[in-house]
Amino acid sequence: MITNARTIVLALAALFSAYHLVLAIYSIETPASPWPVVVAMVLYAAVTTISLWPTSPTTMPLWMASLCVVAGVAVTALVLSQLDGHVTNGYATWSVAAVGTLMTIVTVRRRPLFGWIGIVVLGIMMLAWSDPLRLTTTGWIGSAVWVGVAHALTHGLGRASRDTTLFARAELDAAAWHATQEAQLTEGRYRLDNMNRVAGPMLHHVVDLGGEISAEDRRECLHLEGAIRDEIRGRYLLNEDVRTEVLAARRRGIEVTLLDDGGLEDLSDRARDRIHLRLATQISRSQADRLIVRTGVDSSTAAVTVVGLRVGGDPVAAVLGSDGDDDEVSEWLEIPK
């Protein structure tokens, strides 16, 4: 849509510029010699074509803006040099409006300083050629008005464009903030619901006993704490079967660690179901002292790696959870993607 609008504007500017050339041809017999006027026409047509080239950027390059000003001075000098400034020349003074149109184009293309320089130089040349009254009869005032209007509109549209960009950016920031808040709220609700599901019955049991719980209940609390931790660190490694087998393994005395480092979320539901089934089966069969379940890296062909360790002969290190040098791998499983 923006491209179509620009094409229409360029077409209208080209037609308006061509109209000045039609006036030049119509009044070609008025100048003392037509050849300087022909050169001025060719120069004006060439520079206007360059300034209206469709693939040019919206902001006119500095060299092009300078070229338009120099060309405007040259066109004015060539045409006025062949006219008598003390008589009415009619359409033979087409160059005044033509240069005004060119300066308007320069201004619209965000080079208002060069547009005003061109208009001022044009006015000085007109005063040197004839009396100040000619400024009103040859179209110089109208050209200055067009440049002024173009400057005001360009400035207003530029400011509106900047405001629109700021508002759009603010809207995106607000939408991102809202999405973040919604995600945090959803995640918080999920965590609370999960904690209530996992730990709720035990908490009620503790309340019913007035806090006087047995050693077995204390161990069960530790298992439930591990289950809550799994929900944070295990994420896509978990489904109901895996949760059940992990809890059962911990009740058998196995220290289970689940680490989801990513990669499973990109797999299909069918692939994850297959991985969960293999994982749950492996955990249910494990006889290791420690079990580490971790997702594979992106470049790995394994989706999940299961490592079972036999704790070495230092019972103190085992109790403290230290990775002793005597630990040995007793189980190893890679579940492919």
N, C-alpha and C positions, 0 to 999 in steps of 0.2 A: 504493500500500500504506500509506504514511504517512497519507494522507487518510482511508482507511477506518479505521485505528486511532484517529485523532482523533475521527472521527464516533462510534465505539463508546464512547469515553471520555466524550464530551459527552452522549451518550444516557443512559449510566449515571448521570452526575452530575445530569442533569435528572430522572430517575426518583427518585433518592434525595432530591433537593430537594422534589419533588412529594409524597413520602411525609410530610414534615413538615406540609404543608398538609392532607393527609388527617387527620393526628392533630389538627390545629387544629380542623378541622370536627367531628371525632368528640367533642372535649371542649369544644365551643363553649358549653355550658350551665354550665360550671364558673366562668368569670370573673364578676365582679359585673356587668359590662356587656359584651355581645358586640361593640359597635361599635368600640371601640379595637382589639380583636383582629382584626376584619375589616379595618380600616385597615392593621394590621401585616401581615396576610396579603397584601393587595394590594401593599404596599410591598416585602415580601420576594419575592413572585413577580416583580415588575417588575425589581428589582435583580438577581435571580438570572438572569432571562432575558438581561439586558444582559451579565452576566459570562460567560454561556455562549454568546453569539452566535457562530455557526459561522465567520463571516468575520473575526472579531477576530484581531489578531496574538497570537502565543503569549505574549509579554510584555505583561502588562496595563498600559495607560496609567496614569499617576499619578492623573489625575483620576478614573478609574474605581475604582482601589484606594481612594482617599479616600472616594468615594461609597459603596463597600461597607462601610467601617468606620462611617461616619455612619449608614447605613441599619441596620446591625447594632445600634448603640446605640439608634436610634429604635424598632426592632422590640422590643427587650428592654424598653425603658421602657414602651411601650404595653401589652405583655402583662403584665408584672409589676405594673404599677399596678392591675390588676384582680384580682390574686390575693392571698390571705392567705399571708404567708411563714411562718407558724407552724403550718400544717396541710399535710397531704399533698394535692397538687393533681393527681397522676397525669400524664396526657398533656397537661394544660393548660399545662405548662411546655415545650411543644414548641419555643418560641422559642430556648431555650438550645442545643439540638442543631442547630436551623436556622441560627442565627448561626455555630455551630462549623463547619457544612458550608460556609457562605458564606466563612468565613475560610480553610478548607481550599482552596477554589477559588482564592481570592486567592493563597495560597501556591504552589499548583501552577502558577499563571500567573506565577511568578517575582517575586512581591512579598511575600517572607516577612516583612519588617519590618511591613508593614501587617497581615498575618495575625496576628502575635504581638501587635500593638497592640490589635487587635480582641478577641483572647482575654483579654488582661489587663484591658481595660476591662469586658468581660463579667463576669469574676471579681469585679471591684470592685463592680459593680452588684449582683451576686448577694449579696455580703457586706453591702451596704447594705440589701438587701431582706429578708434573713433571716440565720440563723446559718451558720457555716462548714460545718456538716454538710450543708447543702443543695448544696454544691459536688459532693458525691459521689452524691447521689440524683437530681439533675436533669440529669446528663450533661455537666457542665462539664469534668470530668477527661477523659472520653472525647474531648470536642472538642479539648482541649489536646493529647492524644496524637495525634489525627488530624493536627493542624497540625504537630506535631513530626515525625511520619512523613513527611508531605508535604514538609516542609522538607528532611529528610535525603535523600529520594529525588530531589527536584528538584536538590539540590546534587550528588548523585552522578551523576545523568544528565547534568547540565550539564558536569561534569568529564569524564565519559566521552565526551561529544560533542566537547569541545575536544580530547581526546586522539586521537579518531578523525580529526578534521580535520587535526591535526598529522601523524598517521601517513599519512593519505592524501596530504597535501602532500609529505611526505618520500618517499613512494613515487613520486609524479609527478616529483619532482626527481631521484630515482635513475634512473627510467626515461629522463628527458630526458638525464641525464649519460651513461647507457649508450648511448642512441641517438647522442649526439654522438661518443662514443668509437668506436662502430661506423662512423659516417659518416667520421670522420677516418681510421680504419684502412683502410676501403674505398677512400677517395680516395687515401691514401698508396700502397696497393698498385697502384691504377690508374696513378698517376703513375710509380711505379717500373717497372711493366710497359711503360708507353708509352715511357719513356726507354730501357729496354733494347731495345725493338723498333726505335726510331729511331736511337739512338746506339750500340747494342751492336756492330754490325758494324764501325763506324768505330773504336771503342775497341779492339777486337781487332786491327784493322789497325795501329793506332798501336803496340800492344804488340809485334806481330810485327816491326815495323820498328825497335823499340827507341827510339821517340820521334823518329827522324830522318824526318820526313814532308816531302813536297814542298809547293810553293806551292799546287798544285792541291788537295792534301789539306787544306791549311789553309782554303782557300775552302769546301771541302765541309763542314768542321767548322762554319764560320760558318752555312752553310745549315741544317745539322742543329740548331744552336742556335736558329735562328729557328723551325724546325719544333716544337721543344719549347716555345718561348715561345707559339706558336700554340695549343698544346693547353691552355694556361692562359687565354689571352685570347680565343681564338676559339671554343671550346666547340661550340655548336650551329651555327656556320658551317661546320664541318668534316664531311666524310665522306671516304672513300678517294679518290674522284675529285678532290675539292677539294685534298686533301693533295698528291696527285701533281702537279696543275697548279701549285700554289703553289711546290713545290720546283723544278719545271721553269722557272717564271718567275724564280725567284731565280738559277738557273744561267744564265739568259739575261742576268742583270745587273739585273733589276728589283727594286727595294726594295718588299717587300710587307708591309703592316700589316693584321692582322685584329683587329677589336674587336667582341666580342659584348656589347652592352649590355642584352640581354634581349629577349624578345618571341617568339623562335622556338620556345621550349619549349612554348608554348601552342598551336602549330599542329599539324595532323595530320601523320602520317608521309608521306602523299601530297603534302601541300603542301611539306613540307621537302625531299622528293625532287625536286620540281619546281624549288625554289629552288636546291638544290645543283647541279642539272644546268645551269641558266642561269649560275650563278656560275662553275662549272668551265669552261664554254664561253667566258665573257667573259675569264677569266684566261688561257686558252690562246691567245686572239687578241690579247691586249694587247701594245701596242708602247710603252707609257709608260715613263718612267724611275722613277716611283714609283706604287704602286697602294695605295689605301686602301679597305678593305672594312669596312663598319660596318652593324650592324643599325639599323633605324629606331626612332623613339620610338613610344610606345603610341598616340599620336593620329595617327600618320602612316599613310598607305595603303601605303607602301613597306615591305616586310619587310627588304630589304637595299639599301644604296646603295653603288655602286662608283664611285670617282673615280680617274681616271688623270691624273697630272701630268707635264708636261715640265719638267725642271729648267732654270733660267735659265742665263745665260752665265757665271756665276761658278763655275768648276770646284772651287775650294776649298770653297765653301759646299755644293756637291753632295757632295763627298767627306765632309764633316763631317756631312752629313744635315740641314743647316739649311734651314728653310723660307724660301727667298729670296723677295724681292718680285717677282722676274722669273719665278717659276714660273707656268705657265699650265695650265689644265685642257684636256687633250687627249681625255679619255674621260669619259663620264658615263652611268651606267646605274642605274635604279631597278627593282628586282624586286618586283612587287606581292605582297601577302600571299595 
